Amino acid sequence: MFVRIDKKTQEEETISSEEMVNILERDLNSDVVDEVLTEIVCGIYEHSDAGAIYKYKR
């Protein structure tokens, strides 16, 4: 399950894999999205933007 953690409140919100893909496509080059998703699921990488941190929780 993917979660969005608000940087201000630290509140966690579950997001769908489709939402996670949309966020990555917005922020990254489309040719690296699959690799980044794999790294997030493996716990190697946490994605971040101005308002939130995105990661995978088992």
Secondary structure, DSSP 8 states (H G I E B T S, - for coil): -EEEEETTT--EEEE-HHHHHHHHHHHS-GGGHHHHHHHHHTTS--EE-SSEEEEE--
